C-alpha cells in the first residue's frame, strides 16, 4: 500500500490488505533466500475463497527476480535484486541500479 491509500484487490478492485508474495528457500532452510512481495493485493473475500495461481518460470542470468501478476484488467510488475536484502527496483529501470 502506498501512502495512506488503501490497496485495491487485484481481482475485483475492492479495498484490500492481503498481499501476495512468493519465496525461494534453498533445501530445507526456514529462511527465504528471496521473497518479493508482488504489489498485488486480495480483498478478504478473494483471500478466503481461494484462487488459481499460474506460475511460469523463465530462467535468466541477470541476478534479478521479476514477478508479473494480473487478473482481469489489473497488471502489476515487481523486480527484486537477488541478494540485495529485499531492495526492489522500479520495473523498467533495472539498468540504473548498480
Secondary structure in CASP SS format (residue, H / E / C, confidence):
PFRMAT SS
TARGET T0000
AUTHOR 0000-0000-0000
METHOD secondary structure of the structure
MODEL  1
X C 1.00
X C 1.00
X C 1.00
X C 1.00
X C 1.00
X C 1.00
X E 1.00
X E 1.00
X E 1.00
X C 1.00
X C 1.00
X C 1.00
X C 1.00
X C 1.00
X E 1.00
X E 1.00
X C 1.00
X E 1.00
X E 1.00
X E 1.00
X E 1.00
X C 1.00
X C 1.00
X E 1.00
X C 1.00
X C 1.00
X C 1.00
X C 1.00
X C 1.00
X C 1.00
X C 1.00
X C 1.00
X C 1.00
X E 1.00
X C 1.00
X C 1.00
X E 1.00
X E 1.00
X E 1.00
X E 1.00
X E 1.00
X E 1.00
X C 1.00
X H 1.00
X H 1.00
X H 1.00
X H 1.00
X H 1.00
X H 1.00
X C 1.00
X C 1.00
X C 1.00
X C 1.00
X C 1.00
X C 1.00
X C 1.00
X C 1.00
X C 1.00
X C 1.00
X C 1.00
X C 1.00
X C 1.00
X C 1.00
X E 1.00
X E 1.00
X E 1.00
X E 1.00
X E 1.00
X E 1.00
X E 1.00
X E 1.00
X C 1.00
X C 1.00
X E 1.00
X E 1.00
X E 1.00
X E 1.00
X E 1.00
X E 1.00
X E 1.00
X E 1.00
X C 1.00
X C 1.00
X C 1.00
X C 1.00
X C 1.00
X C 1.00
X E 1.00
X E 1.00
X C 1.00
X C 1.00
X C 1.00
X C 1.00
X H 1.00
X H 1.00
X H 1.00
X C 1.00
X C 1.00
END
